[in-house]
């Protein structure tokens, strides 16, 4: 998920994070992120959980 957010933020499309799934639907996602990864995995609930875990770990 973090790798996907970074790819999205590097200027490849600059789409809002809640549209991350839509961003990856038209990309070769397995080539970018690994075998077995599907665009449907990138929903806003999963993104929220990952960002919450990062925050709990610490942002520094």
PDB file of N, H, CA, C and O in Angstrom:
ATOM      1  N   UNK A   1       0.821  -1.183   0.000  1.00  0.00           N
ATOM      2  CA  UNK A   1       0.000   0.000   0.000  1.00  0.00           C
ATOM      3  C   UNK A   1       0.871   1.256   0.000  1.00  0.00           C
ATOM      4  O   UNK A   1       0.588   2.208  -0.727  1.00  0.00           O
ATOM      5  N   UNK A   2       1.921   1.260   0.808  1.00  0.00           N
ATOM      6  H   UNK A   2       2.151   0.486   1.398  1.00  0.00           H
ATOM      7  CA  UNK A   2       2.792   2.429   0.871  1.00  0.00           C
ATOM      8  C   UNK A   2       3.486   2.662  -0.473  1.00  0.00           C
ATOM      9  O   UNK A   2       3.603   3.799  -0.930  1.00  0.00           O
ATOM     10  N   UNK A   3       3.938   1.589  -1.090  1.00  0.00           N
ATOM     11  H   UNK A   3       3.842   0.666  -0.718  1.00  0.00           H
ATOM     12  CA  UNK A   3       4.578   1.715  -2.399  1.00  0.00           C
ATOM     13  C   UNK A   3       3.592   2.303  -3.416  1.00  0.00           C
ATOM     14  O   UNK A   3       3.978   3.122  -4.250  1.00  0.00           O
ATOM     15  N   UNK A   4       2.346   1.896  -3.350  1.00  0.00           N
ATOM     16  H   UNK A   4       2.033   1.231  -2.672  1.00  0.00           H
ATOM     17  CA  UNK A   4       1.322   2.418  -4.256  1.00  0.00           C
ATOM     18  C   UNK A   4       1.085   3.899  -4.024  1.00  0.00           C
ATOM     19  O   UNK A   4       0.944   4.662  -4.980  1.00  0.00           O
ATOM     20  N   UNK A   5       1.040   4.310  -2.770  1.00  0.00           N
ATOM     21  H   UNK A   5       1.154   3.690  -1.994  1.00  0.00           H
ATOM     22  CA  UNK A   5       0.847   5.721  -2.445  1.00  0.00           C
ATOM     23  C   UNK A   5       2.031   6.545  -2.963  1.00  0.00           C
ATOM     24  O   UNK A   5       1.847   7.638  -3.497  1.00  0.00           O
ATOM     25  N   UNK A   6       3.232   6.015  -2.803  1.00  0.00           N
ATOM     26  H   UNK A   6       3.381   5.127  -2.369  1.00  0.00           H
ATOM     27  CA  UNK A   6       4.420   6.726  -3.280  1.00  0.00           C
ATOM     28  C   UNK A   6       4.395   6.849  -4.800  1.00  0.00           C
ATOM     29  O   UNK A   6       4.675   7.922  -5.335  1.00  0.00           O
ATOM     30  N   UNK A   7       4.064   5.771  -5.500  1.00  0.00           N
ATOM     31  H   UNK A   7       3.837   4.900  -5.066  1.00  0.00           H
ATOM     32  CA  UNK A   7       3.978   5.833  -6.960  1.00  0.00           C
ATOM     33  C   UNK A   7       2.951   6.860  -7.405  1.00  0.00           C
ATOM     34  O   UNK A   7       3.188   7.611  -8.351  1.00  0.00           O
ATOM     35  N   UNK A   8       1.815   6.897  -6.727  1.00  0.00           N
ATOM     36  H   UNK A   8       1.623   6.287  -5.958  1.00  0.00           H
ATOM     37  CA  UNK A   8       0.771   7.854  -7.056  1.00  0.00           C
ATOM     38  C   UNK A   8       1.260   9.284  -6.805  1.00  0.00           C
ATOM     39  O   UNK A   8       0.962  10.190  -7.583  1.00  0.00           O
ATOM     40  N   UNK A   9       1.993   9.479  -5.741  1.00  0.00           N
ATOM     41  H   UNK A   9       2.235   8.744  -5.108  1.00  0.00           H
ATOM     42  CA  UNK A   9       2.444  10.809  -5.370  1.00  0.00           C
ATOM     43  C   UNK A   9       3.658  11.310  -6.120  1.00  0.00           C
ATOM     44  O   UNK A   9       3.995  12.490  -6.019  1.00  0.00           O
ATOM     45  N   UNK A  10       4.318  10.455  -6.864  1.00  0.00           N
ATOM     46  H   UNK A  10       4.044   9.497  -6.946  1.00  0.00           H
ATOM     47  CA  UNK A  10       5.526  10.857  -7.591  1.00  0.00           C
ATOM     48  C   UNK A  10       5.197  11.618  -8.868  1.00  0.00           C
ATOM     49  O   UNK A  10       6.083  11.903  -9.674  1.00  0.00           O
ATOM     50  N   UNK A  11       3.952  11.937  -9.044  1.00  0.00           N
ATOM     51  H   UNK A  11       3.233  11.706  -8.389  1.00  0.00           H
ATOM     52  CA  UNK A  11       3.573  12.707 -10.216  1.00  0.00           C
ATOM     53  C   UNK A  11       3.111  11.863 -11.378  1.00  0.00           C
ATOM     54  O   UNK A  11       2.904  12.378 -12.477  1.00  0.00           O
ATOM     55  N   UNK A  12       2.946  10.573 -11.151  1.00  0.00           N
ATOM     56  H   UNK A  12       3.114  10.156 -10.258  1.00  0.00           H
ATOM     57  CA  UNK A  12       2.465   9.734 -12.243  1.00  0.00           C
ATOM     58  C   UNK A  12       1.036  10.106 -12.623  1.00  0.00           C
ATOM     59  O   UNK A  12       0.638   9.939 -13.776  1.00  0.00           O
ATOM     60  N   UNK A  13       0.270  10.604 -11.670  1.00  0.00           N
ATOM     61  H   UNK A  13       0.593  10.739 -10.734  1.00  0.00           H
ATOM     62  CA  UNK A  13      -1.091  11.043 -11.962  1.00  0.00           C
ATOM     63  C   UNK A  13      -1.571  12.093 -10.975  1.00  0.00           C
ATOM     64  O   UNK A  13      -2.429  12.909 -11.312  1.00  0.00           O
ATOM     65  N   UNK A  14      -1.037  12.084  -9.769  1.00  0.00           N
ATOM     66  H   UNK A  14      -0.340  11.421  -9.496  1.00  0.00           H
ATOM     67  CA  UNK A  14      -1.451  13.012  -8.717  1.00  0.00           C
ATOM     68  C   UNK A  14      -2.949  12.959  -8.457  1.00  0.00           C
ATOM     69  O   UNK A  14      -3.584  13.993  -8.246  1.00  0.00           O
ATOM     70  N   UNK A  15      -3.504  11.774  -8.472  1.00  0.00           N
ATOM     71  H   UNK A  15      -2.988  10.934  -8.643  1.00  0.00           H
ATOM     72  CA  UNK A  15      -4.924  11.630  -8.166  1.00  0.00           C
ATOM     73  C   UNK A  15      -5.107  11.571  -6.656  1.00  0.00           C
ATOM     74  O   UNK A  15      -4.184  11.181  -5.941  1.00  0.00           O
ATOM     75  N   UNK A  16      -6.279  11.951  -6.158  1.00  0.00           N
ATOM     76  H   UNK A  16      -7.029  12.268  -6.739  1.00  0.00           H
ATOM     77  CA  UNK A  16      -6.539  11.883  -4.722  1.00  0.00           C
ATOM     78  C   UNK A  16      -6.385  10.447  -4.219  1.00  0.00           C
ATOM     79  O   UNK A  16      -6.647   9.495  -4.954  1.00  0.00           O
ATOM     80  N   UNK A  17      -5.964  10.300  -2.976  1.00  0.00           N
ATOM     81  H   UNK A  17      -5.752  11.073  -2.379  1.00  0.00           H
ATOM     82  CA  UNK A  17      -5.702   8.967  -2.435  1.00  0.00           C
ATOM     83  C   UNK A  17      -6.946   8.081  -2.413  1.00  0.00           C
ATOM     84  O   UNK A  17      -6.835   6.864  -2.559  1.00  0.00           O
ATOM     85  N   UNK A  18      -8.125   8.673  -2.234  1.00  0.00           N
ATOM     86  H   UNK A  18      -8.214   9.662  -2.116  1.00  0.00           H
ATOM     87  CA  UNK A  18      -9.321   7.833  -2.216  1.00  0.00           C
ATOM     88  C   UNK A  18      -9.640   7.252  -3.593  1.00  0.00           C
ATOM     89  O   UNK A  18     -10.483   6.362  -3.707  1.00  0.00           O
ATOM     90  N   UNK A  19      -8.979   7.743  -4.633  1.00  0.00           N
ATOM     91  H   UNK A  19      -8.294   8.466  -4.540  1.00  0.00           H
ATOM     92  CA  UNK A  19      -9.141   7.202  -5.982  1.00  0.00           C
ATOM     93  C   UNK A  19      -7.966   6.320  -6.399  1.00  0.00           C
ATOM     94  O   UNK A  19      -7.756   6.079  -7.588  1.00  0.00           O
ATOM     95  N   UNK A  20      -7.210   5.847  -5.429  1.00  0.00           N
ATOM     96  H   UNK A  20      -7.381   6.043  -4.463  1.00  0.00           H
ATOM     97  CA  UNK A  20      -6.032   5.035  -5.713  1.00  0.00           C
ATOM     98  C   UNK A  20      -6.386   3.803  -6.546  1.00  0.00           C
ATOM     99  O   UNK A  20      -5.645   3.436  -7.457  1.00  0.00           O
ATOM    100  N   UNK A  21      -7.495   3.178  -6.241  1.00  0.00           N
ATOM    101  H   UNK A  21      -8.097   3.476  -5.500  1.00  0.00           H
ATOM    102  CA  UNK A  21      -7.943   2.000  -6.999  1.00  0.00           C
ATOM    103  C   UNK A  21      -8.131   2.358  -8.473  1.00  0.00           C
ATOM    104  O   UNK A  21      -7.689   1.617  -9.351  1.00  0.00           O
ATOM    105  N   UNK A  22      -8.775   3.472  -8.744  1.00  0.00           N
ATOM    106  H   UNK A  22      -9.134   4.074  -8.031  1.00  0.00           H
ATOM    107  CA  UNK A  22      -9.013   3.891 -10.125  1.00  0.00           C
ATOM    108  C   UNK A  22      -7.699   4.180 -10.850  1.00  0.00           C
ATOM    109  O   UNK A  22      -7.566   3.890 -12.039  1.00  0.00           O
ATOM    110  N   UNK A  23      -6.739   4.746 -10.139  1.00  0.00           N
ATOM    111  H   UNK A  23      -6.847   4.981  -9.173  1.00  0.00           H
ATOM    112  CA  UNK A  23      -5.433   5.047 -10.714  1.00  0.00           C
ATOM    113  C   UNK A  23      -4.762   3.771 -11.216  1.00  0.00           C
ATOM    114  O   UNK A  23      -4.187   3.762 -12.305  1.00  0.00           O
ATOM    115  N   UNK A  24      -4.829   2.700 -10.437  1.00  0.00           N
ATOM    116  H   UNK A  24      -5.296   2.707  -9.553  1.00  0.00           H
ATOM    117  CA  UNK A  24      -4.115   1.479 -10.790  1.00  0.00           C
ATOM    118  C   UNK A  24      -4.897   0.563 -11.738  1.00  0.00           C
ATOM    119  O   UNK A  24      -4.329  -0.402 -12.249  1.00  0.00           O
ATOM    120  N   UNK A  25      -6.160   0.834 -11.983  1.00  0.00           N
ATOM    121  H   UNK A  25      -6.621   1.618 -11.568  1.00  0.00           H
ATOM    122  CA  UNK A  25      -6.933  -0.016 -12.891  1.00  0.00           C
ATOM    123  C   UNK A  25      -6.389   0.025 -14.320  1.00  0.00           C
ATOM    124  O   UNK A  25      -6.510  -0.951 -15.061  1.00  0.00           O
ATOM    125  N   UNK A  26      -5.797   1.142 -14.702  1.00  0.00           N
ATOM    126  H   UNK A  26      -5.699   1.935 -14.101  1.00  0.00           H
ATOM    127  CA  UNK A  26      -5.303   1.265 -16.075  1.00  0.00           C
ATOM    128  C   UNK A  26      -3.787   1.063 -16.180  1.00  0.00           C
ATOM    129  O   UNK A  26      -3.198   1.321 -17.230  1.00  0.00           O
ATOM    130  N   UNK A  27      -3.162   0.604 -15.103  1.00  0.00           N
ATOM    131  H   UNK A  27      -3.641   0.393 -14.250  1.00  0.00           H
ATOM    132  CA  UNK A  27      -1.708   0.407 -15.086  1.00  0.00           C
ATOM    133  C   UNK A  27      -1.359  -1.084 -15.031  1.00  0.00           C
ATOM    134  O   UNK A  27      -2.195  -1.917 -14.680  1.00  0.00           O
ATOM    135  N   UNK A  28      -0.144  -1.394 -15.374  1.00  0.00           N
ATOM    136  H   UNK A  28       0.535  -0.718 -15.659  1.00  0.00           H
ATOM    137  CA  UNK A  28       0.363  -2.758 -15.236  1.00  0.00           C
ATOM    138  C   UNK A  28       0.759  -2.966 -13.773  1.00  0.00           C
ATOM    139  O   UNK A  28       1.938  -2.927 -13.421  1.00  0.00           O
ATOM    140  N   UNK A  29      -0.227  -3.183 -12.952  1.00  0.00           N
ATOM    141  H   UNK A  29      -1.185  -3.215 -13.238  1.00  0.00           H
ATOM    142  CA  UNK A  29      -0.047  -3.184 -11.498  1.00  0.00           C
ATOM    143  C   UNK A  29       0.879  -4.297 -11.022  1.00  0.00           C
ATOM    144  O   UNK A  29       1.662  -4.085 -10.097  1.00  0.00           O
ATOM    145  N   UNK A  30       0.809  -5.463 -11.626  1.00  0.00           N
ATOM    146  H   UNK A  30       0.173  -5.635 -12.378  1.00  0.00           H
ATOM    147  CA  UNK A  30       1.683  -6.565 -11.200  1.00  0.00           C
ATOM    148  C   UNK A  30       3.140  -6.245 -11.516  1.00  0.00           C
ATOM    149  O   UNK A  30       4.040  -6.648 -10.779  1.00  0.00           O
ATOM    150  N   UNK A  31       3.370  -5.537 -12.590  1.00  0.00           N
ATOM    151  H   UNK A  31       2.639  -5.210 -13.189  1.00  0.00           H
ATOM    152  CA  UNK A  31       4.738  -5.137 -12.933  1.00  0.00           C
ATOM    153  C   UNK A  31       5.256  -4.091 -11.941  1.00  0.00           C
ATOM    154  O   UNK A  31       6.424  -4.130 -11.555  1.00  0.00           O
ATOM    155  N   UNK A  32       4.406  -3.172 -11.534  1.00  0.00           N
ATOM    156  H   UNK A  32       3.457  -3.140 -11.847  1.00  0.00           H
ATOM    157  CA  UNK A  32       4.812  -2.100 -10.623  1.00  0.00           C
ATOM    158  C   UNK A  32       4.931  -2.554  -9.175  1.00  0.00           C
ATOM    159  O   UNK A  32       5.857  -2.150  -8.471  1.00  0.00           O
ATOM    160  N   UNK A  33       3.996  -3.394  -8.724  1.00  0.00           N
ATOM    161  H   UNK A  33       3.244  -3.721  -9.296  1.00  0.00           H
ATOM    162  CA  UNK A  33       3.899  -3.700  -7.295  1.00  0.00           C
ATOM    163  C   UNK A  33       4.110  -5.163  -6.931  1.00  0.00           C
ATOM    164  O   UNK A  33       4.300  -5.481  -5.757  1.00  0.00           O
ATOM    165  N   UNK A  34       4.080  -6.043  -7.897  1.00  0.00           N
ATOM    166  H   UNK A  34       3.926  -5.784  -8.850  1.00  0.00           H
ATOM    167  CA  UNK A  34       4.330  -7.447  -7.598  1.00  0.00           C
ATOM    168  C   UNK A  34       3.223  -8.361  -8.073  1.00  0.00           C
ATOM    169  O   UNK A  34       2.084  -7.942  -8.276  1.00  0.00           O
ATOM    170  N   UNK A  35       3.581  -9.604  -8.243  1.00  0.00           N
ATOM    171  H   UNK A  35       4.507  -9.944  -8.078  1.00  0.00           H
ATOM    172  CA  UNK A  35       2.659 -10.612  -8.743  1.00  0.00           C
ATOM    173  C   UNK A  35       1.500 -10.827  -7.771  1.00  0.00           C
ATOM    174  O   UNK A  35       1.693 -10.861  -6.556  1.00  0.00           O
ATOM    175  N   UNK A  36       0.314 -10.968  -8.314  1.00  0.00           N
ATOM    176  H   UNK A  36       0.158 -10.940  -9.301  1.00  0.00           H
ATOM    177  CA  UNK A  36      -0.871 -11.244  -7.510  1.00  0.00           C
ATOM    178  C   UNK A  36      -1.552 -10.013  -6.936  1.00  0.00           C
ATOM    179  O   UNK A  36      -2.586 -10.135  -6.279  1.00  0.00           O
ATOM    180  N   UNK A  37      -0.998  -8.836  -7.168  1.00  0.00           N
ATOM    181  H   UNK A  37      -0.159  -8.737  -7.701  1.00  0.00           H
ATOM    182  CA  UNK A  37      -1.589  -7.597  -6.666  1.00  0.00           C
ATOM    183  C   UNK A  37      -2.659  -7.138  -7.649  1.00  0.00           C
ATOM    184  O   UNK A  37      -2.440  -7.134  -8.860  1.00  0.00           O
ATOM    185  N   UNK A  38      -3.816  -6.754  -7.122  1.00  0.00           N
ATOM    186  H   UNK A  38      -3.994  -6.757  -6.139  1.00  0.00           H
ATOM    187  CA  UNK A  38      -4.929  -6.299  -7.959  1.00  0.00           C
ATOM    188  C   UNK A  38      -5.351  -4.905  -7.533  1.00  0.00           C
ATOM    189  O   UNK A  38      -5.213  -4.533  -6.368  1.00  0.00           O
ATOM    190  N   UNK A  39      -5.866  -4.138  -8.481  1.00  0.00           N
ATOM    191  H   UNK A  39      -5.979  -4.441  -9.428  1.00  0.00           H
ATOM    192  CA  UNK A  39      -6.291  -2.762  -8.205  1.00  0.00           C
ATOM    193  C   UNK A  39      -7.356  -2.715  -7.120  1.00  0.00           C
ATOM    194  O   UNK A  39      -7.405  -1.759  -6.345  1.00  0.00           O
ATOM    195  N   UNK A  40      -8.193  -3.712  -7.055  1.00  0.00           N
ATOM    196  H   UNK A  40      -8.153  -4.488  -7.685  1.00  0.00           H
ATOM    197  CA  UNK A  40      -9.287  -3.708  -6.069  1.00  0.00           C
ATOM    198  C   UNK A  40      -8.787  -3.766  -4.628  1.00  0.00           C
ATOM    199  O   UNK A  40      -9.545  -3.483  -3.699  1.00  0.00           O
ATOM    200  N   UNK A  41      -7.522  -4.129  -4.433  1.00  0.00           N
ATOM    201  H   UNK A  41      -6.907  -4.359  -5.187  1.00  0.00           H
ATOM    202  CA  UNK A  41      -6.956  -4.160  -3.078  1.00  0.00           C
ATOM    203  C   UNK A  41      -6.771  -2.758  -2.503  1.00  0.00           C
ATOM    204  O   UNK A  41      -6.656  -2.596  -1.288  1.00  0.00           O
ATOM    205  N   UNK A  42      -6.743  -1.753  -3.364  1.00  0.00           N
ATOM    206  H   UNK A  42      -6.837  -1.885  -4.351  1.00  0.00           H
ATOM    207  CA  UNK A  42      -6.444  -0.388  -2.942  1.00  0.00           C
ATOM    208  C   UNK A  42      -7.724   0.406  -2.720  1.00  0.00           C
ATOM    209  O   UNK A  42      -8.087   1.260  -3.528  1.00  0.00           O
ATOM    210  N   UNK A  43      -8.394   0.117  -1.629  1.00  0.00           N
ATOM    211  H   UNK A  43      -8.099  -0.577  -0.972  1.00  0.00           H
ATOM    212  CA  UNK A  43      -9.595   0.875  -1.301  1.00  0.00           C
ATOM    213  C   UNK A  43      -9.306   1.832  -0.151  1.00  0.00           C
ATOM    214  O   UNK A  43      -8.263   1.742   0.498  1.00  0.00           O
ATOM    215  N   UNK A  44     -10.235   2.745   0.094  1.00  0.00           N
ATOM    216  H   UNK A  44     -11.082   2.818  -0.432  1.00  0.00           H
ATOM    217  CA  UNK A  44      -9.988   3.780   1.094  1.00  0.00           C
ATOM    218  C   UNK A  44      -9.949   3.226   2.517  1.00  0.00           C
ATOM    219  O   UNK A  44      -9.294   3.812   3.379  1.00  0.00           O
ATOM    220  N   UNK A  45     -10.629   2.122   2.784  1.00  0.00           N
ATOM    221  H   UNK A  45     -11.162   1.646   2.084  1.00  0.00           H
ATOM    222  CA  UNK A  45     -10.568   1.518   4.124  1.00  0.00           C
ATOM    223  C   UNK A  45      -9.185   0.945   4.412  1.00  0.00           C
ATOM    224  O   UNK A  45      -8.643   1.133   5.501  1.00  0.00           O
ATOM    225  N   UNK A  46      -8.628   0.259   3.452  1.00  0.00           N
ATOM    226  H   UNK A  46      -9.069   0.106   2.567  1.00  0.00           H
ATOM    227  CA  UNK A  46      -7.285  -0.300   3.625  1.00  0.00           C
ATOM    228  C   UNK A  46      -6.255   0.821   3.754  1.00  0.00           C
ATOM    229  O   UNK A  46      -5.344   0.747   4.578  1.00  0.00           O
ATOM    230  N   UNK A  47      -6.407   1.842   2.944  1.00  0.00           N
ATOM    231  H   UNK A  47      -7.147   1.902   2.275  1.00  0.00           H
ATOM    232  CA  UNK A  47      -5.500   2.984   3.027  1.00  0.00           C
ATOM    233  C   UNK A  47      -5.571   3.633   4.406  1.00  0.00           C
ATOM    234  O   UNK A  47      -4.539   3.975   4.983  1.00  0.00           O
ATOM    235  N   UNK A  48      -6.775   3.803   4.935  1.00  0.00           N
ATOM    236  H   UNK A  48      -7.614   3.524   4.467  1.00  0.00           H
ATOM    237  CA  UNK A  48      -6.948   4.388   6.267  1.00  0.00           C
ATOM    238  C   UNK A  48      -6.230   3.562   7.320  1.00  0.00           C
ATOM    239  O   UNK A  48      -5.543   4.115   8.180  1.00  0.00           O
ATOM    240  N   UNK A  49      -6.381   2.239   7.262  1.00  0.00           N
ATOM    241  H   UNK A  49      -6.939   1.791   6.564  1.00  0.00           H
ATOM    242  CA  UNK A  49      -5.718   1.379   8.255  1.00  0.00           C
ATOM    243  C   UNK A  49      -4.200   1.493   8.184  1.00  0.00           C
ATOM    244  O   UNK A  49      -3.529   1.549   9.215  1.00  0.00           O
ATOM    245  N   UNK A  50      -3.665   1.528   6.982  1.00  0.00           N
ATOM    246  H   UNK A  50      -4.210   1.483   6.144  1.00  0.00           H
ATOM    247  CA  UNK A  50      -2.215   1.638   6.814  1.00  0.00           C
ATOM    248  C   UNK A  50      -1.717   2.983   7.330  1.00  0.00           C
ATOM    249  O   UNK A  50      -0.712   3.040   8.040  1.00  0.00           O
ATOM    250  N   UNK A  51      -2.404   4.059   6.985  1.00  0.00           N
ATOM    251  H   UNK A  51      -3.220   4.013   6.408  1.00  0.00           H
ATOM    252  CA  UNK A  51      -1.989   5.379   7.452  1.00  0.00           C
ATOM    253  C   UNK A  51      -2.105   5.495   8.968  1.00  0.00           C
ATOM    254  O   UNK A  51      -1.275   6.148   9.600  1.00  0.00           O
ATOM    255  N   UNK A  52      -3.121   4.873   9.559  1.00  0.00           N
ATOM    256  H   UNK A  52      -3.796   4.342   9.046  1.00  0.00           H
ATOM    257  CA  UNK A  52      -3.249   4.860  11.022  1.00  0.00           C
ATOM    258  C   UNK A  52      -2.079   4.128  11.667  1.00  0.00           C
ATOM    259  O   UNK A  52      -1.561   4.580  12.688  1.00  0.00           O
ATOM    260  N   UNK A  53      -1.653   3.003  11.090  1.00  0.00           N
ATOM    261  H   UNK A  53      -2.074   2.635  10.261  1.00  0.00           H
ATOM    262  CA  UNK A  53      -0.524   2.259  11.626  1.00  0.00           C
ATOM    263  C   UNK A  53       0.774   3.053  11.521  1.00  0.00           C
ATOM    264  O   UNK A  53       1.608   3.012  12.425  1.00  0.00           O
ATOM    265  N   UNK A  54       0.937   3.765  10.432  1.00  0.00           N
ATOM    266  H   UNK A  54       0.259   3.798   9.698  1.00  0.00           H
ATOM    267  CA  UNK A  54       2.122   4.602  10.272  1.00  0.00           C
ATOM    268  C   UNK A  54       2.126   5.695  11.338  1.00  0.00           C
ATOM    269  O   UNK A  54       3.161   5.967  11.947  1.00  0.00           O
ATOM    270  N   UNK A  55       0.993   6.309  11.559  1.00  0.00           N
ATOM    271  H   UNK A  55       0.152   6.088  11.065  1.00  0.00           H
ATOM    272  CA  UNK A  55       0.894   7.363  12.550  1.00  0.00           C
ATOM    273  C   UNK A  55       1.196   6.819  13.947  1.00  0.00           C
ATOM    274  O   UNK A  55       1.902   7.461  14.725  1.00  0.00           O
ATOM    275  N   UNK A  56       0.664   5.640  14.263  1.00  0.00           N
ATOM    276  H   UNK A  56       0.091   5.119  13.631  1.00  0.00           H
ATOM    277  CA  UNK A  56       0.902   5.028  15.579  1.00  0.00           C
ATOM    278  C   UNK A  56       2.375   4.691  15.765  1.00  0.00           C
ATOM    279  O   UNK A  56       2.903   4.807  16.871  1.00  0.00           O
ATOM    280  N   UNK A  57       3.035   4.279  14.706  1.00  0.00           N
ATOM    281  H   UNK A  57       2.606   4.185  13.807  1.00  0.00           H
ATOM    282  CA  UNK A  57       4.450   3.949  14.763  1.00  0.00           C
ATOM    283  C   UNK A  57       5.293   5.189  15.013  1.00  0.00           C
ATOM    284  O   UNK A  57       6.275   5.161  15.755  1.00  0.00           O
ATOM    285  N   UNK A  58       4.890   6.259  14.384  1.00  0.00           N
ATOM    286  H   UNK A  58       4.092   6.282  13.781  1.00  0.00           H
ATOM    287  CA  UNK A  58       5.603   7.534  14.530  1.00  0.00           C
ATOM    288  C   UNK A  58       5.964   8.099  13.177  1.00  0.00           C
ATOM    289  O   UNK A  58       6.394   7.371  12.283  1.00  0.00           O
ATOM    290  N   UNK A  59       5.791   9.375  13.030  1.00  0.00           N
ATOM    291  H   UNK A  59       5.441   9.967  13.757  1.00  0.00           H
ATOM    292  CA  UNK A  59       6.008  10.010  11.739  1.00  0.00           C
ATOM    293  C   UNK A  59       7.428  10.500  11.540  1.00  0.00           C
ATOM    294  O   UNK A  59       7.776  10.953  10.449  1.00  0.00           O
ATOM    295  N   UNK A  60       8.250  10.418  12.566  1.00  0.00           N
ATOM    296  H   UNK A  60       7.967  10.050  13.452  1.00  0.00           H
ATOM    297  CA  UNK A  60       9.635  10.861  12.404  1.00  0.00           C
ATOM    298  C   UNK A  60      10.436   9.712  11.870  1.00  0.00           C
ATOM    299  O   UNK A  60      11.639   9.848  11.651  1.00  0.00           O
TER     300      UNK A  60
END
